[in-house]
């Protein structure tokens, strides 16, 4: 069972050169919050990688991992860091998922996602905000939520990236930047999808695994104090998910003026975010391109740790062998 790596540098196929000198390749796929990254280590005894084959920072890489006729296509990456050392003569390059558009932009809108912007949005949906920012930067976007979120008014005095992180976090949504694309999605909606793969103890090719279940910083209910935006009266919203233990810790929040609908959304999302890390695990398996961040798994044969899990992070390491390491968390039922 051979692993094949197809890779291009600024749209030029360099697969043969990479595979000839490849010591190791590591690709990490994150479900949200971080850019995917790629680390490549090459044999540089010939000196080619520090001379005529030197890869320039900012160049674009595209690559595929093919194993047992199954392909993993991570998208477009930008070279971010290069280094060389000896002995032994080794050359390393790091690349991160490309966010800047390779298409044509309006010169007046060339500012990147990290450039400070001053804007005000009124009577607009969150989906429209995401679409507007993506369009401004010449990027594609994916917006996948349970119900559209309406925003009465929000002001921005920060970079578009920081603004997107803050506003998606406020509404309990996930943000991922990948392959010239902004992705905003509902964790709850993704967790409701059926499992893509089954991992069964004694059947699947598992090298190692570990699980953890914690009570610290997890809660059975949430109480939100806020001011009703219409009549300025103080209000309290309390909510417990189905089946929660009434004697467990309660998450207490105090917020400003808002509508009842927004208060309920904020409270439920805050509780869900706190409890996501209650049951987690780590697994190392025989390499599998189908193991990707953002999909669900069905774990069988692990006792109380069996069940449906969401992949938060998938790392594909290729060297003398091919292994995939995943960080997972048990999905919430609410």
TIVOVO-530299 format. One record per residue (C-alpha): residue number from 1; chain; x, y, z. Coordinates in nm, 4 decimals. Example, Ala and Ser with C-alpha at 12.3 -4.5 7.8 and 13.67 -1.06 7.14 Angstrom:
% TIVOVO-530299
<vexpa i="1" ch="A" xx="1.2300" yy="-0.4500" zz="0.7800"/>
<vexpa i="2" ch="A" xx="1.3670" yy="-0.1060" zz="0.7140"/>
END
This chain:
% TIVOVO-530299
<vexpa i="1" ch="A" xx="0.0000" yy="0.0000" zz="0.0000"/>
<vexpa i="2" ch="A" xx="0.1873" yy="0.3036" zz="-0.1298"/>
<vexpa i="3" ch="A" xx="0.1237" yy="0.6688" zz="-0.0528"/>
<vexpa i="4" ch="A" xx="0.1442" yy="0.9038" zz="-0.3494"/>
<vexpa i="5" ch="A" xx="0.1913" yy="1.2788" zz="-0.3144"/>
<vexpa i="6" ch="A" xx="0.0995" yy="1.5063" zz="-0.6029"/>
<vexpa i="7" ch="A" xx="0.2202" yy="1.8629" zz="-0.5495"/>
<vexpa i="8" ch="A" xx="0.2519" yy="2.1809" zz="-0.7531"/>
<vexpa i="9" ch="A" xx="0.4491" yy="2.5013" zz="-0.6916"/>
<vexpa i="10" ch="A" xx="0.2848" yy="2.8120" zz="-0.8391"/>
<vexpa i="11" ch="A" xx="0.0889" yy="2.5741" zz="-1.0668"/>
<vexpa i="12" ch="A" xx="0.4050" yy="2.3899" zz="-1.1811"/>
<vexpa i="13" ch="A" xx="0.4092" yy="2.0156" zz="-1.1081"/>
<vexpa i="14" ch="A" xx="0.7039" yy="1.9349" zz="-0.8776"/>
<vexpa i="15" ch="A" xx="0.5790" yy="1.5936" zz="-0.7596"/>
<vexpa i="16" ch="A" xx="0.8816" yy="1.4037" zz="-0.8910"/>
<vexpa i="17" ch="A" xx="1.1307" yy="1.6396" zz="-0.7258"/>
<vexpa i="18" ch="A" xx="0.9482" yy="1.6350" zz="-0.3918"/>
<vexpa i="19" ch="A" xx="0.9032" yy="1.2580" zz="-0.3806"/>
<vexpa i="20" ch="A" xx="1.2688" yy="1.1984" zz="-0.4752"/>
<vexpa i="21" ch="A" xx="1.4007" yy="1.3961" zz="-0.1753"/>
<vexpa i="22" ch="A" xx="1.1118" yy="1.3636" zz="0.0693"/>
<vexpa i="23" ch="A" xx="1.2013" yy="1.2789" zz="0.4280"/>
<vexpa i="24" ch="A" xx="0.8606" yy="1.3554" zz="0.5756"/>
<vexpa i="25" ch="A" xx="0.5374" yy="1.5440" zz="0.5156"/>
<vexpa i="26" ch="A" xx="0.2917" yy="1.6486" zz="0.7839"/>
<vexpa i="27" ch="A" xx="-0.0471" yy="1.8059" zz="0.7109"/>
<vexpa i="28" ch="A" xx="-0.2778" yy="1.9207" zz="0.9911"/>
<vexpa i="29" ch="A" xx="-0.6445" yy="1.9888" zz="0.9236"/>
<vexpa i="30" ch="A" xx="-0.8288" yy="2.1999" zz="1.1847"/>
<vexpa i="31" ch="A" xx="-1.2079" yy="2.2099" zz="1.2131"/>
<vexpa i="32" ch="A" xx="-1.2053" yy="2.5772" zz="1.3129"/>
<vexpa i="33" ch="A" xx="-1.0047" yy="2.8556" zz="1.4727"/>
<vexpa i="34" ch="A" xx="-0.6726" yy="2.7925" zz="1.2966"/>
<vexpa i="35" ch="A" xx="-0.5369" yy="2.7811" zz="0.9454"/>
<vexpa i="36" ch="A" xx="-0.4481" yy="2.4327" zz="0.8216"/>
<vexpa i="37" ch="A" xx="-0.0728" yy="2.3839" zz="0.8010"/>
<vexpa i="38" ch="A" xx="0.1766" yy="2.1814" zz="0.5995"/>
<vexpa i="39" ch="A" xx="0.5333" yy="2.0865" zz="0.6969"/>
<vexpa i="40" ch="A" xx="0.7691" yy="1.9297" zz="0.4435"/>
<vexpa i="41" ch="A" xx="1.1197" yy="1.8010" zz="0.5271"/>
<vexpa i="42" ch="A" xx="1.3559" yy="1.7266" zz="0.2370"/>
<vexpa i="43" ch="A" xx="1.7009" yy="1.5688" zz="0.1940"/>
<vexpa i="44" ch="A" xx="1.9356" yy="1.8494" zz="0.0855"/>
<vexpa i="45" ch="A" xx="2.2666" yy="1.6651" zz="0.0405"/>
<vexpa i="46" ch="A" xx="2.2624" yy="1.7766" zz="-0.3233"/>
<vexpa i="47" ch="A" xx="2.2225" yy="2.1412" zz="-0.2173"/>
<vexpa i="48" ch="A" xx="1.9485" yy="2.1893" zz="-0.4771"/>
<vexpa i="49" ch="A" xx="1.6908" yy="2.3159" zz="-0.2274"/>
<vexpa i="50" ch="A" xx="1.9186" yy="2.5989" zz="-0.1127"/>
<vexpa i="51" ch="A" xx="2.0150" yy="2.6928" zz="-0.4661"/>
<vexpa i="52" ch="A" xx="1.8187" yy="2.6617" zz="-0.7906"/>
<vexpa i="53" ch="A" xx="1.5215" yy="2.4823" zz="-0.6340"/>
<vexpa i="54" ch="A" xx="1.4837" yy="2.7257" zz="-0.3455"/>
<vexpa i="55" ch="A" xx="1.1080" yy="2.7809" zz="-0.2794"/>
<vexpa i="56" ch="A" xx="1.0165" yy="3.1425" zz="-0.2168"/>
<vexpa i="57" ch="A" xx="0.7988" yy="3.2602" zz="0.0710"/>
<vexpa i="58" ch="A" xx="0.4536" yy="3.3547" zz="-0.0527"/>
<vexpa i="59" ch="A" xx="0.4546" yy="3.0966" zz="-0.3320"/>
<vexpa i="60" ch="A" xx="0.1437" yy="2.8807" zz="-0.3645"/>
<vexpa i="61" ch="A" xx="0.1405" yy="2.5032" zz="-0.3141"/>
<vexpa i="62" ch="A" xx="-0.1335" yy="2.2598" zz="-0.4077"/>
<vexpa i="63" ch="A" xx="-0.1071" yy="1.8964" zz="-0.3086"/>
<vexpa i="64" ch="A" xx="-0.2991" yy="1.5698" zz="-0.2894"/>
<vexpa i="65" ch="A" xx="-0.2404" yy="1.2668" zz="-0.0705"/>
<vexpa i="66" ch="A" xx="-0.3454" yy="0.9466" zz="-0.2483"/>
<vexpa i="67" ch="A" xx="-0.3610" yy="0.6188" zz="-0.0542"/>
<vexpa i="68" ch="A" xx="-0.5371" yy="0.3030" zz="-0.1710"/>
<vexpa i="69" ch="A" xx="-0.7014" yy="0.5029" zz="-0.4515"/>
<vexpa i="70" ch="A" xx="-0.8510" yy="0.7427" zz="-0.1933"/>
<vexpa i="71" ch="A" xx="-0.7544" yy="1.1073" zz="-0.2398"/>
<vexpa i="72" ch="A" xx="-0.7244" yy="1.3861" zz="0.0148"/>
<vexpa i="73" ch="A" xx="-0.7211" yy="1.7304" zz="-0.1475"/>
<vexpa i="74" ch="A" xx="-0.6438" yy="1.9962" zz="0.1171"/>
<vexpa i="75" ch="A" xx="-0.6536" yy="2.2908" zz="-0.1242"/>
<vexpa i="76" ch="A" xx="-0.4138" yy="2.5832" zz="-0.1711"/>
<vexpa i="77" ch="A" xx="-0.1324" yy="2.6699" zz="0.0719"/>
<vexpa i="78" ch="A" xx="0.1067" yy="2.9639" zz="0.0956"/>
<vexpa i="79" ch="A" xx="0.4712" yy="2.9053" zz="0.1870"/>
<vexpa i="80" ch="A" xx="0.5267" yy="3.0849" zz="0.5154"/>
<vexpa i="81" ch="A" xx="0.8660" yy="2.9701" zz="0.6440"/>
<vexpa i="82" ch="A" xx="1.1774" yy="2.7972" zz="0.5061"/>
<vexpa i="83" ch="A" xx="1.4922" yy="2.6751" zz="0.6822"/>
<vexpa i="84" ch="A" xx="1.8038" yy="2.4648" zz="0.6255"/>
<vexpa i="85" ch="A" xx="2.0395" yy="2.2813" zz="0.8609"/>
<vexpa i="86" ch="A" xx="2.3250" yy="2.0305" zz="0.8589"/>
<vexpa i="87" ch="A" xx="2.4505" yy="1.7783" zz="0.9357"/>
<vexpa i="88" ch="A" xx="2.2519" yy="1.6001" zz="0.8143"/>
<vexpa i="89" ch="A" xx="2.1703" yy="1.8305" zz="0.5235"/>
<vexpa i="90" ch="A" xx="1.7986" yy="1.8982" zz="0.5661"/>
<vexpa i="91" ch="A" xx="1.5689" yy="2.1572" zz="0.4117"/>
<vexpa i="92" ch="A" xx="1.2302" yy="2.2394" zz="0.5651"/>
<vexpa i="93" ch="A" xx="0.9363" yy="2.4439" zz="0.4497"/>
<vexpa i="94" ch="A" xx="0.6151" yy="2.5337" zz="0.6245"/>
<vexpa i="95" ch="A" xx="0.2983" yy="2.6479" zz="0.4486"/>
<vexpa i="96" ch="A" xx="-0.0420" yy="2.7566" zz="0.5759"/>
<vexpa i="97" ch="A" xx="-0.3824" yy="2.7396" zz="0.4154"/>
<vexpa i="98" ch="A" xx="-0.4092" yy="3.0247" zz="0.1656"/>
<vexpa i="99" ch="A" xx="-0.6682" yy="3.2888" zz="0.2450"/>
<vexpa i="100" ch="A" xx="-0.5681" yy="3.5702" zz="0.0088"/>
<vexpa i="101" ch="A" xx="-0.7455" yy="3.5471" zz="-0.3226"/>
<vexpa i="102" ch="A" xx="-0.5428" yy="3.4599" zz="-0.6300"/>
<vexpa i="103" ch="A" xx="-0.8018" yy="3.6328" zz="-0.8451"/>
<vexpa i="104" ch="A" xx="-0.8083" yy="3.9976" zz="-0.9490"/>
<vexpa i="105" ch="A" xx="-0.8976" yy="4.2542" zz="-0.6833"/>
<vexpa i="106" ch="A" xx="-1.0045" yy="4.6122" zz="-0.6895"/>
<vexpa i="107" ch="A" xx="-0.6782" yy="4.8009" zz="-0.6056"/>
<vexpa i="108" ch="A" xx="-0.8749" yy="5.0115" zz="-0.3564"/>
<vexpa i="109" ch="A" xx="-0.9727" yy="4.6937" zz="-0.1693"/>
<vexpa i="110" ch="A" xx="-0.6365" yy="4.5212" zz="-0.1591"/>
<vexpa i="111" ch="A" xx="-0.6286" yy="4.5353" zz="0.2241"/>
<vexpa i="112" ch="A" xx="-0.5921" yy="4.1938" zz="0.3832"/>
<vexpa i="113" ch="A" xx="-0.8133" yy="4.0315" zz="0.6447"/>
<vexpa i="114" ch="A" xx="-0.5770" yy="4.1557" zz="0.9172"/>
<vexpa i="115" ch="A" xx="-0.6113" yy="4.5241" zz="0.8240"/>
<vexpa i="116" ch="A" xx="-0.8222" yy="4.7386" zz="1.0586"/>
<vexpa i="117" ch="A" xx="-1.1591" yy="4.8454" zz="0.9192"/>
<vexpa i="118" ch="A" xx="-1.4314" yy="5.0827" zz="1.0460"/>
<vexpa i="119" ch="A" xx="-1.7841" yy="4.9817" zz="0.9473"/>
<vexpa i="120" ch="A" xx="-2.1377" yy="4.9741" zz="1.0841"/>
<vexpa i="121" ch="A" xx="-2.3922" yy="4.7078" zz="0.9926"/>
<vexpa i="122" ch="A" xx="-2.7645" yy="4.7656" zz="1.0540"/>
<vexpa i="123" ch="A" xx="-3.0716" yy="4.5482" zz="0.9994"/>
<vexpa i="124" ch="A" xx="-2.8744" yy="4.2780" zz="0.8264"/>
<vexpa i="125" ch="A" xx="-2.8327" yy="3.9020" zz="0.8556"/>
<vexpa i="126" ch="A" xx="-2.5048" yy="3.7479" zz="0.9685"/>
<vexpa i="127" ch="A" xx="-2.4955" yy="3.5586" zz="0.6393"/>
<vexpa i="128" ch="A" xx="-2.5005" yy="3.8884" zz="0.4515"/>
<vexpa i="129" ch="A" xx="-2.2168" yy="4.0219" zz="0.6681"/>
<vexpa i="130" ch="A" xx="-2.0013" yy="3.7169" zz="0.5930"/>
<vexpa i="131" ch="A" xx="-2.0836" yy="3.7405" zz="0.2224"/>
<vexpa i="132" ch="A" xx="-1.9983" yy="4.1110" zz="0.2159"/>
<vexpa i="133" ch="A" xx="-1.6581" yy="4.0619" zz="0.3798"/>
<vexpa i="134" ch="A" xx="-1.5736" yy="3.7671" zz="0.1555"/>
<vexpa i="135" ch="A" xx="-1.6671" yy="3.9639" zz="-0.1548"/>
<vexpa i="136" ch="A" xx="-1.4618" yy="4.2641" zz="-0.0404"/>
<vexpa i="137" ch="A" xx="-1.1517" yy="4.0444" zz="-0.0254"/>
<vexpa i="138" ch="A" xx="-1.2254" yy="3.8512" zz="-0.3431"/>
<vexpa i="139" ch="A" xx="-1.2852" yy="3.5283" zz="-0.1515"/>
<vexpa i="140" ch="A" xx="-1.5451" yy="3.2560" zz="-0.1750"/>
<vexpa i="141" ch="A" xx="-1.7536" yy="3.1743" zz="0.1295"/>
<vexpa i="142" ch="A" xx="-1.9594" yy="2.8961" zz="0.2828"/>
<vexpa i="143" ch="A" xx="-2.2297" yy="2.9824" zz="0.5350"/>
<vexpa i="144" ch="A" xx="-2.4083" yy="2.6871" zz="0.6961"/>
<vexpa i="145" ch="A" xx="-2.6265" yy="2.7546" zz="1.0031"/>
<vexpa i="146" ch="A" xx="-2.9493" yy="2.6158" zz="1.1484"/>
<vexpa i="147" ch="A" xx="-3.1416" yy="2.9421" zz="1.1410"/>
<vexpa i="148" ch="A" xx="-3.0406" yy="3.2782" zz="1.0010"/>
<vexpa i="149" ch="A" xx="-2.9216" yy="3.5298" zz="1.2587"/>
<vexpa i="150" ch="A" xx="-3.0544" yy="3.8849" zz="1.2275"/>
<vexpa i="151" ch="A" xx="-2.8414" yy="4.1743" zz="1.3509"/>
<vexpa i="152" ch="A" xx="-3.0049" yy="4.5043" zz="1.4433"/>
<vexpa i="153" ch="A" xx="-2.6797" yy="4.6969" zz="1.4690"/>
<vexpa i="154" ch="A" xx="-2.3130" yy="4.6159" zz="1.5142"/>
<vexpa i="155" ch="A" xx="-2.0080" yy="4.8406" zz="1.4782"/>
<vexpa i="156" ch="A" xx="-1.6649" yy="4.7293" zz="1.3644"/>
<vexpa i="157" ch="A" xx="-1.3364" yy="4.8998" zz="1.4563"/>
<vexpa i="158" ch="A" xx="-1.0937" yy="4.6108" zz="1.4062"/>
<vexpa i="159" ch="A" xx="-0.9649" yy="4.3846" zz="1.1316"/>
<vexpa i="160" ch="A" xx="-1.2147" yy="4.1779" zz="0.9356"/>
<vexpa i="161" ch="A" xx="-1.0545" yy="3.8596" zz="1.0700"/>
<vexpa i="162" ch="A" xx="-1.0882" yy="3.9697" zz="1.4337"/>
<vexpa i="163" ch="A" xx="-1.4421" yy="4.0935" zz="1.3684"/>
<vexpa i="164" ch="A" xx="-1.5440" yy="3.7611" zz="1.2130"/>
<vexpa i="165" ch="A" xx="-1.3865" yy="3.5655" zz="1.4999"/>
<vexpa i="166" ch="A" xx="-1.5685" yy="3.7749" zz="1.7602"/>
<vexpa i="167" ch="A" xx="-1.9102" yy="3.7803" zz="1.5986"/>
<vexpa i="168" ch="A" xx="-1.9147" yy="3.4095" zz="1.5113"/>
<vexpa i="169" ch="A" xx="-1.7980" yy="3.3273" zz="1.8627"/>
<vexpa i="170" ch="A" xx="-2.0759" yy="3.5444" zz="2.0079"/>
<vexpa i="171" ch="A" xx="-2.3386" yy="3.3429" zz="1.8227"/>
<vexpa i="172" ch="A" xx="-2.1788" yy="3.0061" zz="1.8919"/>
<vexpa i="173" ch="A" xx="-2.0653" yy="2.9498" zz="1.5331"/>
<vexpa i="174" ch="A" xx="-1.7377" yy="2.8134" zz="1.3985"/>
<vexpa i="175" ch="A" xx="-1.5016" yy="3.0014" zz="1.1665"/>
<vexpa i="176" ch="A" xx="-1.2516" yy="2.8364" zz="0.9338"/>
<vexpa i="177" ch="A" xx="-1.0261" yy="2.9987" zz="0.6754"/>
<vexpa i="178" ch="A" xx="-0.9122" yy="2.7666" zz="0.4022"/>
<vexpa i="179" ch="A" xx="-0.8138" yy="2.7583" zz="0.0384"/>
<vexpa i="180" ch="A" xx="-0.9181" yy="3.1158" zz="-0.0485"/>
<vexpa i="181" ch="A" xx="-1.2478" yy="3.0657" zz="0.1299"/>
<vexpa i="182" ch="A" xx="-1.4242" yy="3.1867" zz="0.4459"/>
<vexpa i="183" ch="A" xx="-1.6272" yy="2.9115" zz="0.6102"/>
<vexpa i="184" ch="A" xx="-1.8820" yy="2.9856" zz="0.8853"/>
<vexpa i="185" ch="A" xx="-2.0878" yy="2.6984" zz="1.0211"/>
<vexpa i="186" ch="A" xx="-2.2990" yy="2.5799" zz="1.3104"/>
<vexpa i="187" ch="A" xx="-2.1209" yy="2.3188" zz="1.5217"/>
<vexpa i="188" ch="A" xx="-2.4594" yy="2.1812" zz="1.6227"/>
<vexpa i="189" ch="A" xx="-2.5642" yy="2.1427" zz="1.2605"/>
<vexpa i="190" ch="A" xx="-2.2443" yy="1.9589" zz="1.1683"/>
<vexpa i="191" ch="A" xx="-2.2688" yy="1.7310" zz="1.4719"/>
<vexpa i="192" ch="A" xx="-2.6204" yy="1.6300" zz="1.3676"/>
<vexpa i="193" ch="A" xx="-2.4841" yy="1.4829" zz="1.0441"/>
<vexpa i="194" ch="A" xx="-2.4536" yy="1.1018" zz="1.0356"/>
<vexpa i="195" ch="A" xx="-2.1114" yy="0.9462" zz="1.1058"/>
<vexpa i="196" ch="A" xx="-1.8872" yy="0.9312" zz="0.8004"/>
<vexpa i="197" ch="A" xx="-1.6722" yy="0.6470" zz="0.9329"/>
<vexpa i="198" ch="A" xx="-1.6882" yy="0.3709" zz="1.1940"/>
<vexpa i="199" ch="A" xx="-1.3875" yy="0.2976" zz="1.4156"/>
<vexpa i="200" ch="A" xx="-1.4206" yy="-0.0332" zz="1.5964"/>
<vexpa i="201" ch="A" xx="-1.1850" yy="-0.1664" zz="1.8613"/>
<vexpa i="202" ch="A" xx="-1.0162" yy="-0.4850" zz="1.7460"/>
<vexpa i="203" ch="A" xx="-1.1225" yy="-0.4281" zz="1.3856"/>
<vexpa i="204" ch="A" xx="-0.9916" yy="-0.0873" zz="1.2769"/>
<vexpa i="205" ch="A" xx="-0.6164" yy="-0.0290" zz="1.2399"/>
<vexpa i="206" ch="A" xx="-0.5637" yy="0.1597" zz="1.5677"/>
<vexpa i="207" ch="A" xx="-0.2067" yy="0.2151" zz="1.6890"/>
<vexpa i="208" ch="A" xx="-0.3054" yy="0.3899" zz="2.0125"/>
<vexpa i="209" ch="A" xx="-0.5926" yy="0.5781" zz="2.1742"/>
<vexpa i="210" ch="A" xx="-0.6774" yy="0.7689" zz="2.4910"/>
<vexpa i="211" ch="A" xx="-0.9956" yy="0.9235" zz="2.6307"/>
<vexpa i="212" ch="A" xx="-1.0806" yy="1.1814" zz="2.8950"/>
<vexpa i="213" ch="A" xx="-1.4053" yy="1.2807" zz="3.0665"/>
<vexpa i="214" ch="A" xx="-1.4064" yy="1.5846" zz="3.2922"/>
<vexpa i="215" ch="A" xx="-1.6501" yy="1.7601" zz="3.5243"/>
<vexpa i="216" ch="A" xx="-1.4421" yy="2.0746" zz="3.5778"/>
<vexpa i="217" ch="A" xx="-1.5684" yy="2.3744" zz="3.3801"/>
<vexpa i="218" ch="A" xx="-1.8739" yy="2.1888" zz="3.2463"/>
<vexpa i="219" ch="A" xx="-2.2282" yy="2.2887" zz="3.3391"/>
<vexpa i="220" ch="A" xx="-2.5803" yy="2.1483" zz="3.3596"/>
<vexpa i="221" ch="A" xx="-2.7616" yy="2.4810" zz="3.3087"/>
<vexpa i="222" ch="A" xx="-2.7137" yy="2.8451" zz="3.2177"/>
<vexpa i="223" ch="A" xx="-2.8583" yy="3.1636" zz="3.3698"/>
<vexpa i="224" ch="A" xx="-2.8320" yy="3.4884" zz="3.1745"/>
<vexpa i="225" ch="A" xx="-2.9106" yy="3.8274" zz="3.3265"/>
<vexpa i="226" ch="A" xx="-2.9798" yy="4.1015" zz="3.0738"/>
<vexpa i="227" ch="A" xx="-3.1821" yy="4.4171" zz="3.0102"/>
<vexpa i="228" ch="A" xx="-3.4825" yy="4.3987" zz="2.7804"/>
<vexpa i="229" ch="A" xx="-3.4026" yy="4.6285" zz="2.4900"/>
<vexpa i="230" ch="A" xx="-3.7693" yy="4.7321" zz="2.4503"/>
<vexpa i="231" ch="A" xx="-3.8758" yy="4.8418" zz="2.7986"/>
<vexpa i="232" ch="A" xx="-3.5321" yy="4.8476" zz="2.9730"/>
<vexpa i="233" ch="A" xx="-3.6561" yy="4.6052" zz="3.2393"/>
<vexpa i="234" ch="A" xx="-3.4112" yy="4.3567" zz="3.3994"/>
<vexpa i="235" ch="A" xx="-3.4681" yy="4.0006" zz="3.2748"/>
<vexpa i="236" ch="A" xx="-3.3391" yy="3.6532" zz="3.3549"/>
<vexpa i="237" ch="A" xx="-3.3242" yy="3.3542" zz="3.1224"/>
<vexpa i="238" ch="A" xx="-3.2498" yy="3.0047" zz="3.2538"/>
<vexpa i="239" ch="A" xx="-3.2094" yy="2.6927" zz="3.0426"/>
<vexpa i="240" ch="A" xx="-3.1031" yy="2.3322" zz="3.0946"/>
<vexpa i="241" ch="A" xx="-3.0478" yy="2.0800" zz="2.8150"/>
<vexpa i="242" ch="A" xx="-3.2624" yy="1.7652" zz="2.8221"/>
<vexpa i="243" ch="A" xx="-3.1380" yy="1.5079" zz="3.0728"/>
<vexpa i="244" ch="A" xx="-2.9030" yy="1.7459" zz="3.2560"/>
<vexpa i="245" ch="A" xx="-2.8302" yy="1.6798" zz="3.6237"/>
<vexpa i="246" ch="A" xx="-3.0016" yy="1.9581" zz="3.8216"/>
<vexpa i="247" ch="A" xx="-2.7369" yy="1.9346" zz="4.0945"/>
<vexpa i="248" ch="A" xx="-2.4395" yy="2.0113" zz="3.8690"/>
<vexpa i="249" ch="A" xx="-2.2765" yy="2.3518" zz="3.8229"/>
<vexpa i="250" ch="A" xx="-2.4723" yy="2.6386" zz="3.6655"/>
<vexpa i="251" ch="A" xx="-2.3091" yy="2.8807" zz="3.4206"/>
<vexpa i="252" ch="A" xx="-2.3903" yy="3.2394" zz="3.5234"/>
<vexpa i="253" ch="A" xx="-2.3724" yy="3.5193" zz="3.2664"/>
<vexpa i="254" ch="A" xx="-2.4420" yy="3.8916" zz="3.2848"/>
<vexpa i="255" ch="A" xx="-2.4898" yy="4.0824" zz="2.9612"/>
<vexpa i="256" ch="A" xx="-2.6186" yy="4.4212" zz="2.8501"/>
<vexpa i="257" ch="A" xx="-2.9263" yy="4.5317" zz="2.6600"/>
<vexpa i="258" ch="A" xx="-3.0715" yy="4.2890" zz="2.4052"/>
<vexpa i="259" ch="A" xx="-3.3867" yy="4.1225" zz="2.2792"/>
<vexpa i="260" ch="A" xx="-3.5274" yy="3.8086" zz="2.4393"/>
<vexpa i="261" ch="A" xx="-3.4491" yy="3.6070" zz="2.1271"/>
<vexpa i="262" ch="A" xx="-3.0843" yy="3.7140" zz="2.1261"/>
<vexpa i="263" ch="A" xx="-3.0561" yy="3.6469" zz="2.5006"/>
<vexpa i="264" ch="A" xx="-3.1778" yy="3.2900" zz="2.4528"/>
<vexpa i="265" ch="A" xx="-2.9376" yy="3.2353" zz="2.1609"/>
<vexpa i="266" ch="A" xx="-2.6404" yy="3.3710" zz="2.3556"/>
<vexpa i="267" ch="A" xx="-2.7176" yy="3.1660" zz="2.6668"/>
<vexpa i="268" ch="A" xx="-2.7595" yy="2.8356" zz="2.4840"/>
<vexpa i="269" ch="A" xx="-2.4524" yy="2.8921" zz="2.2695"/>
<vexpa i="270" ch="A" xx="-2.2395" yy="2.9829" zz="2.5719"/>
<vexpa i="271" ch="A" xx="-2.3446" yy="2.6651" zz="2.7546"/>
<vexpa i="272" ch="A" xx="-2.2773" yy="2.4516" zz="2.4506"/>
<vexpa i="273" ch="A" xx="-1.9325" yy="2.6013" zz="2.3995"/>
<vexpa i="274" ch="A" xx="-1.8370" yy="2.5379" zz="2.7635"/>
<vexpa i="275" ch="A" xx="-1.9528" yy="2.1760" zz="2.7513"/>
<vexpa i="276" ch="A" xx="-1.7963" yy="2.0807" zz="2.4177"/>
<vexpa i="277" ch="A" xx="-1.4736" yy="1.9764" zz="2.5881"/>
<vexpa i="278" ch="A" xx="-1.6420" yy="1.7481" zz="2.8430"/>
<vexpa i="279" ch="A" xx="-1.5566" yy="1.4187" zz="2.6700"/>
<vexpa i="280" ch="A" xx="-1.2525" yy="1.4091" zz="2.4444"/>
<vexpa i="281" ch="A" xx="-1.0093" yy="1.1639" zz="2.2923"/>
<vexpa i="282" ch="A" xx="-0.6947" yy="1.1128" zz="2.0868"/>
<vexpa i="283" ch="A" xx="-0.6341" yy="0.8337" zz="1.8376"/>
<vexpa i="284" ch="A" xx="-0.3485" yy="0.7288" zz="1.6095"/>
<vexpa i="285" ch="A" xx="-0.4446" yy="0.5051" zz="1.3201"/>
<vexpa i="286" ch="A" xx="-0.3106" yy="0.3647" zz="0.9968"/>
<vexpa i="287" ch="A" xx="-0.3143" yy="0.6542" zz="0.7515"/>
<vexpa i="288" ch="A" xx="-0.6568" yy="0.7267" zz="0.6090"/>
<vexpa i="289" ch="A" xx="-0.7290" yy="1.0236" zz="0.3774"/>
<vexpa i="290" ch="A" xx="-1.0964" yy="1.0010" zz="0.4759"/>
<vexpa i="291" ch="A" xx="-1.0166" yy="1.1146" zz="0.8313"/>
<vexpa i="292" ch="A" xx="-1.0750" yy="1.4884" zz="0.8068"/>
<vexpa i="293" ch="A" xx="-1.1514" yy="1.7604" zz="1.0588"/>
<vexpa i="294" ch="A" xx="-1.5208" yy="1.8444" zz="1.0715"/>
<vexpa i="295" ch="A" xx="-1.6650" yy="1.4960" zz="1.0179"/>
<vexpa i="296" ch="A" xx="-1.8353" yy="1.2646" zz="1.2658"/>
<vexpa i="297" ch="A" xx="-1.7225" yy="0.9172" zz="1.3696"/>
<vexpa i="298" ch="A" xx="-1.9002" yy="0.6247" zz="1.5330"/>
<vexpa i="299" ch="A" xx="-1.6747" yy="0.4600" zz="1.7917"/>
<vexpa i="300" ch="A" xx="-1.7628" yy="0.0995" zz="1.8795"/>
<vexpa i="301" ch="A" xx="-1.6189" yy="-0.1287" zz="2.1462"/>
<vexpa i="302" ch="A" xx="-1.4703" yy="0.1371" zz="2.3749"/>
<vexpa i="303" ch="A" xx="-1.7103" yy="0.0870" zz="2.6667"/>
<vexpa i="304" ch="A" xx="-1.8434" yy="0.4100" zz="2.8156"/>
<vexpa i="305" ch="A" xx="-1.6317" yy="0.6003" zz="2.5647"/>
<vexpa i="306" ch="A" xx="-1.8160" yy="0.4522" zz="2.2674"/>
<vexpa i="307" ch="A" xx="-2.0488" yy="0.6768" zz="2.0723"/>
<vexpa i="308" ch="A" xx="-2.0561" yy="0.9550" zz="1.8197"/>
<vexpa i="309" ch="A" xx="-1.7562" yy="1.1864" zz="1.8025"/>
<vexpa i="310" ch="A" xx="-1.6601" yy="1.4979" zz="1.6050"/>
<vexpa i="311" ch="A" xx="-1.3054" yy="1.5353" zz="1.4653"/>
<vexpa i="312" ch="A" xx="-1.1568" yy="1.8643" zz="1.5853"/>
<vexpa i="313" ch="A" xx="-0.8149" yy="1.8038" zz="1.4301"/>
<vexpa i="314" ch="A" xx="-0.6680" yy="1.5487" zz="1.1895"/>
<vexpa i="315" ch="A" xx="-0.2933" yy="1.5231" zz="1.1326"/>
<vexpa i="316" ch="A" xx="-0.1563" yy="1.3188" zz="0.8423"/>
<vexpa i="317" ch="A" xx="0.2107" yy="1.2183" zz="0.8821"/>
<vexpa i="318" ch="A" xx="0.3956" yy="1.0597" zz="0.5910"/>
<vexpa i="319" ch="A" xx="0.7518" yy="0.9340" zz="0.6216"/>
<vexpa i="320" ch="A" xx="0.8679" yy="0.5746" zz="0.6548"/>
<vexpa i="321" ch="A" xx="0.4977" yy="0.5013" zz="0.7103"/>
<vexpa i="322" ch="A" xx="0.1649" yy="0.6819" zz="0.6889"/>
<vexpa i="323" ch="A" xx="-0.0317" yy="0.7478" zz="1.0062"/>
<vexpa i="324" ch="A" xx="-0.3245" yy="0.9740" zz="1.0875"/>
<vexpa i="325" ch="A" xx="-0.3662" yy="1.1199" zz="1.4371"/>
<vexpa i="326" ch="A" xx="-0.6992" yy="1.2709" zz="1.5363"/>
<vexpa i="327" ch="A" xx="-0.8295" yy="1.4813" zz="1.8236"/>
<vexpa i="328" ch="A" xx="-1.1969" yy="1.4120" zz="1.8848"/>
<vexpa i="329" ch="A" xx="-1.4787" yy="1.5141" zz="2.1163"/>
<vexpa i="330" ch="A" xx="-1.8081" yy="1.3462" zz="2.1890"/>
<vexpa i="331" ch="A" xx="-2.0972" yy="1.5295" zz="2.0244"/>
<vexpa i="332" ch="A" xx="-2.3557" yy="1.7028" zz="2.2403"/>
<vexpa i="333" ch="A" xx="-2.7202" yy="1.6036" zz="2.2124"/>
<vexpa i="334" ch="A" xx="-2.8474" yy="1.9621" zz="2.2190"/>
END
